[in-house]
Amino acid sequence: MRNIITLLRPHQWLKNLFIFLPLFFSRHLVDWEYIYPCIISFVAYCFAASSVYCFNDIWDVASDRLHPKKCKRPIASGKISRKEGYWITLICIMISLLLAILGTIDNHHYLLKILCFYIIVNIAYCIKLKQIAIVDVFIIAIGFVLRIFAGGLVANIYISQWIVLMTFLLALFLAFAKRRDDVVIYEDTGMKVRRNVNRYNLQFMNQALAIIASVTMVCYIMYTVSDEVIERMHTSYLYVTSIFVLAGIMRYLQLTIVDVKSGSPTKILMKDLFIQICILSWILCFWVIIYF
């Protein structure tokens, strides 16, 4: 059972909290009629994501066995067979889709379509698309945007262009940071942990991260001072929250470039106190501004 849980990567379910962002920004975070469909979406998305992680480990078993860290994964280490992995993948997909169909939410057809699209695209990503440089990180970023739509559409909440843009840019930033870790391993050891790693280098990665971080920060500031947002939120003080966003981005750049610890954004989120304080401070500040 421990190996199965490890294979499902429950710590990665933190990414699915993006489903609740439309709820937060629309000031419906305490309304059960909006919370319930988002909870169903969250649980369904967790099983869908786990099915993809499982399929990825099956497909990449040969290369994972050469990786200094990934070789310890259940399928790569032989603790779970590939056949068992396929069964676990299928079960996760079935549970995910059944939750979307039987979850007693009004807009379940939206969730079902998003989940199917997410699973199909990510299976294609595991098989081929992740071998194409730049395309690989863009697909990861699109996956986060799909989570936003999964939360907004099922709860019938307006999804602004700002939340889509910022989610995409932030996810793209994290994806490039993660790829940079693979480039470091390749340049230090000559080991290709990904087939497309030779299409990246540290100079390109550092410039890409700097560009995306800058665009993300500018986009967020434009969001906070937008007339449309000020009118909808009934406040002109959202710009105050920019300090926590900037601090969080700078800290992540420090971890990525100086400390070379960008292998897993989820693990960084769970372990780095500075980033945790930035996120909690941003949530608290935003909450006070728009809810009180």
C-alpha positions as CSV (number, residue, x, y, z in Angstrom):
1,M,0.0,0.0,0.0
2,R,2.9,2.4,0.8
3,N,4.3,1.9,-2.7
4,I,0.9,2.5,-4.3
5,I,0.5,5.7,-2.4
6,T,4.1,6.8,-3.4
7,L,3.2,6.0,-7.0
8,L,0.1,8.2,-6.8
9,R,2.2,11.1,-5.5
10,P,-0.4,12.6,-3.2
11,H,2.0,15.5,-2.4
12,Q,1.5,16.7,-6.0
13,W,-2.2,17.1,-5.3
14,L,-1.3,20.5,-3.9
15,K,-1.3,21.7,-7.5
16,N,-5.0,21.0,-7.7
17,L,-5.6,23.8,-5.1
18,F,-5.6,26.1,-8.2
19,I,-9.2,24.8,-8.7
20,F,-10.2,27.0,-5.8
21,L,-8.6,30.2,-7.1
22,P,-11.7,31.4,-9.0
23,L,-13.7,30.8,-5.8
24,F,-11.2,33.0,-3.8
25,F,-11.1,35.8,-6.3
26,S,-14.9,35.9,-6.7
27,R,-15.4,36.3,-2.9
28,H,-17.4,33.0,-2.7
29,L,-14.8,31.1,-0.7
30,V,-17.3,30.7,2.3
31,D,-20.4,29.9,0.2
32,W,-21.2,26.1,0.3
33,E,-23.1,26.2,-3.0
34,Y,-19.9,27.2,-4.7
35,I,-17.5,25.2,-2.5
36,Y,-19.1,21.8,-3.0
37,P,-18.7,21.6,-6.9
38,C,-15.1,22.8,-6.4
39,I,-14.4,20.0,-3.9
40,I,-15.8,17.4,-6.3
41,S,-13.6,18.9,-9.0
42,F,-10.6,18.8,-6.7
43,V,-11.0,15.1,-5.8
44,A,-11.7,14.1,-9.4
45,Y,-8.6,16.0,-10.6
46,C,-6.5,14.4,-7.9
47,F,-7.3,10.9,-9.3
48,A,-6.8,12.2,-12.9
49,A,-3.4,13.6,-12.0
50,S,-2.4,10.4,-10.2
51,S,-3.3,8.4,-13.3
52,V,-1.0,10.5,-15.4
53,Y,1.9,10.3,-12.9
54,C,1.4,6.5,-12.8
55,F,1.4,6.2,-16.6
56,N,4.4,8.5,-16.8
57,D,6.4,6.2,-14.4
58,I,5.5,3.2,-16.6
59,W,6.5,4.8,-19.8
60,D,9.7,6.3,-18.4
61,V,10.8,3.3,-16.4
62,A,14.0,2.8,-18.4
63,S,15.2,6.4,-18.1
64,D,14.0,6.7,-14.5
65,R,16.4,3.9,-13.5
66,L,19.3,6.0,-14.7
67,H,18.2,9.1,-12.7
68,P,19.8,9.7,-9.3
69,K,16.5,10.3,-7.6
70,K,13.8,8.9,-9.9
71,C,15.4,5.4,-9.7
72,K,13.7,5.1,-6.3
73,R,10.2,5.4,-7.7
74,P,8.1,2.2,-7.1
75,I,8.0,1.1,-10.8
76,A,11.6,2.0,-11.6
77,S,12.8,0.2,-8.4
78,G,10.6,-2.9,-9.2
79,K,8.4,-2.6,-6.2
80,I,5.4,-2.4,-8.4
81,S,5.2,-4.1,-11.8
82,R,4.3,-2.4,-15.0
83,K,1.2,-4.5,-15.3
84,E,0.1,-3.4,-11.8
85,G,0.9,0.1,-12.8
86,Y,-1.4,0.0,-15.8
87,W,-4.3,-1.3,-13.6
88,I,-3.7,1.5,-11.1
89,T,-3.7,4.0,-13.9
90,L,-7.0,2.6,-15.3
91,I,-8.7,2.6,-11.8
92,C,-7.6,6.2,-11.2
93,I,-9.1,7.3,-14.5
94,M,-12.4,5.5,-13.8
95,I,-12.7,7.0,-10.3
96,S,-12.0,10.5,-11.7
97,L,-14.5,10.3,-14.5
98,L,-17.2,8.7,-12.3
99,L,-16.8,11.5,-9.8
100,A,-17.4,14.0,-12.6
101,I,-20.5,12.1,-13.8
102,L,-22.0,11.1,-10.4
103,G,-20.8,14.1,-8.3
104,T,-24.3,15.7,-8.3
105,I,-23.0,19.0,-9.6
106,D,-25.0,21.1,-12.1
107,N,-22.1,21.7,-14.6
108,H,-20.6,18.2,-14.4
109,H,-20.3,18.1,-18.2
110,Y,-17.7,20.8,-18.1
111,L,-15.7,18.9,-15.6
112,L,-16.0,15.7,-17.6
113,K,-14.7,17.4,-20.8
114,I,-11.8,19.1,-19.0
115,L,-10.7,15.9,-17.3
116,C,-10.8,13.9,-20.6
117,F,-8.9,16.6,-22.3
118,Y,-6.3,16.8,-19.5
119,I,-5.8,13.0,-19.4
120,I,-5.5,12.7,-23.2
121,V,-3.1,15.6,-23.6
122,N,-0.9,14.4,-20.7
123,I,-0.8,10.9,-22.0
124,A,0.4,12.4,-25.3
125,Y,2.9,14.4,-23.3
126,C,4.3,11.3,-21.6
127,I,4.6,9.4,-24.9
128,K,6.0,12.1,-27.2
129,L,5.3,15.8,-26.5
130,K,7.7,16.1,-23.5
131,Q,10.5,15.3,-25.9
132,I,10.0,18.6,-27.7
133,A,11.8,21.5,-26.0
134,I,9.6,24.5,-25.1
135,V,6.4,22.6,-26.1
136,D,6.9,20.4,-22.9
137,V,6.8,23.3,-20.5
138,F,3.9,25.0,-22.3
139,I,1.8,21.9,-21.9
140,I,2.6,21.8,-18.1
141,A,1.5,25.5,-17.9
142,I,-1.7,24.7,-19.8
143,G,-2.5,22.0,-17.3
144,F,-2.6,24.6,-14.5
145,V,-5.0,26.7,-16.6
146,L,-7.3,23.7,-17.0
147,R,-7.5,23.5,-13.3
148,I,-8.7,27.1,-13.2
149,F,-11.4,26.4,-15.7
150,A,-12.3,23.2,-13.8
151,G,-13.0,25.3,-10.7
152,G,-14.6,28.2,-12.4
153,L,-16.9,26.5,-14.8
154,V,-18.4,23.9,-12.4
155,A,-19.2,26.6,-9.8
156,N,-20.5,28.9,-12.5
157,I,-18.0,31.6,-11.6
158,Y,-16.7,34.3,-14.0
159,I,-13.1,33.6,-15.0
160,S,-11.2,36.7,-15.9
161,Q,-8.4,36.9,-18.4
162,W,-6.1,38.1,-15.6
163,I,-6.4,34.9,-13.6
164,V,-5.8,32.8,-16.7
165,L,-2.7,34.9,-17.7
166,M,-1.2,34.9,-14.3
167,T,-1.8,31.2,-13.7
168,F,-0.2,30.4,-17.1
169,L,2.8,32.6,-16.5
170,L,3.4,31.3,-13.0
171,A,3.1,27.7,-14.1
172,L,5.5,28.4,-17.0
173,F,8.0,29.9,-14.6
174,L,7.9,26.9,-12.3
175,A,8.2,24.5,-15.3
176,F,11.3,26.2,-16.7
177,A,12.8,26.2,-13.2
178,K,12.2,22.5,-12.9
179,R,13.8,21.9,-16.4
180,R,16.8,23.9,-15.3
181,D,17.4,21.3,-12.6
182,D,17.6,18.6,-15.4
183,V,20.0,20.8,-17.4
184,V,22.3,21.1,-14.3
185,I,22.4,17.3,-13.9
186,Y,23.2,16.9,-17.6
187,E,26.0,19.5,-17.7
188,D,27.5,18.1,-14.4
189,T,27.3,14.4,-15.2
190,G,26.5,14.1,-18.9
191,M,23.4,12.1,-18.0
192,K,20.3,12.8,-20.1
193,V,17.4,12.6,-17.7
194,R,15.2,13.9,-20.5
195,R,15.6,13.4,-24.2
196,N,15.3,17.1,-25.0
197,V,17.6,18.3,-22.3
198,N,20.4,19.0,-24.9
199,R,18.0,21.6,-26.4
200,Y,18.3,23.6,-23.3
201,N,21.3,25.1,-21.5
202,L,21.9,27.2,-18.4
203,Q,22.2,30.5,-20.2
204,F,18.9,30.0,-22.0
205,M,17.2,28.8,-18.8
206,N,18.4,31.8,-16.8
207,Q,17.3,34.2,-19.4
208,A,13.9,32.5,-19.9
209,L,13.3,32.5,-16.1
210,A,14.2,36.2,-15.9
211,I,11.9,37.1,-18.7
212,I,8.9,35.1,-17.4
213,A,9.4,36.3,-13.9
214,S,9.4,39.9,-15.1
215,V,6.3,39.5,-17.3
216,T,4.5,37.7,-14.4
217,M,5.2,40.5,-12.0
218,V,4.1,43.2,-14.5
219,C,1.0,41.2,-15.3
220,Y,0.1,40.9,-11.6
221,I,0.7,44.7,-11.0
222,M,-1.5,45.5,-14.0
223,Y,-4.2,43.2,-12.6
224,T,-4.2,45.0,-9.2
225,V,-4.5,48.5,-10.7
226,S,-7.0,47.5,-13.5
227,D,-10.1,49.6,-13.5
228,E,-12.2,46.5,-14.2
229,V,-10.7,44.6,-11.2
230,I,-11.0,47.6,-8.9
231,E,-14.7,48.0,-9.8
232,R,-15.4,44.3,-9.3
233,M,-13.5,44.0,-6.1
234,H,-14.7,47.3,-4.7
235,T,-11.2,48.3,-3.6
236,S,-8.1,50.0,-4.9
237,Y,-5.7,48.5,-2.4
238,L,-4.9,45.2,-4.1
239,Y,-1.6,46.6,-5.3
240,V,-0.4,46.2,-1.7
241,T,-0.3,42.4,-2.2
242,S,2.3,42.8,-4.9
243,I,5.1,42.8,-2.4
244,F,4.5,39.2,-1.4
245,V,4.3,38.1,-5.0
246,L,7.6,39.8,-5.8
247,A,9.2,38.3,-2.7
248,G,8.0,34.8,-3.5
249,I,9.3,35.0,-7.1
250,M,12.7,36.3,-6.0
251,R,13.0,33.6,-3.4
252,Y,12.2,30.9,-6.0
253,L,14.8,32.4,-8.4
254,Q,17.3,32.3,-5.5
255,L,16.5,28.6,-4.8
256,T,16.7,27.8,-8.5
257,I,19.8,29.7,-9.6
258,V,21.9,30.0,-6.4
259,D,20.9,26.9,-4.4
260,V,20.0,24.7,-7.5
261,K,17.0,23.2,-5.7
262,S,14.3,23.6,-8.3
263,G,13.7,19.9,-8.9
264,S,10.2,19.8,-7.4
265,P,8.1,22.9,-6.9
266,T,5.7,21.0,-4.7
267,K,8.5,19.9,-2.3
268,I,9.9,23.4,-2.2
269,L,6.4,24.7,-1.3
270,M,6.2,22.1,1.5
271,K,9.7,22.7,2.9
272,D,10.7,26.3,2.3
273,L,9.6,28.5,5.1
274,F,10.3,31.8,3.3
275,I,7.9,30.9,0.4
276,Q,5.3,29.5,2.8
277,I,5.3,32.9,4.6
278,C,5.0,34.8,1.3
279,I,2.0,32.7,0.2
280,L,0.3,32.8,3.6
281,S,0.9,36.6,3.8
282,W,-0.5,37.1,0.3
283,I,-3.6,35.1,1.1
284,L,-4.2,36.9,4.4
285,C,-3.6,40.3,2.9
286,F,-5.8,39.6,-0.1
287,W,-8.5,38.1,2.2
288,V,-8.6,41.2,4.4
289,I,-8.7,43.6,1.4
290,I,-11.5,41.9,-0.5
291,Y,-13.5,40.2,2.2
292,F,-13.6,43.0,4.9
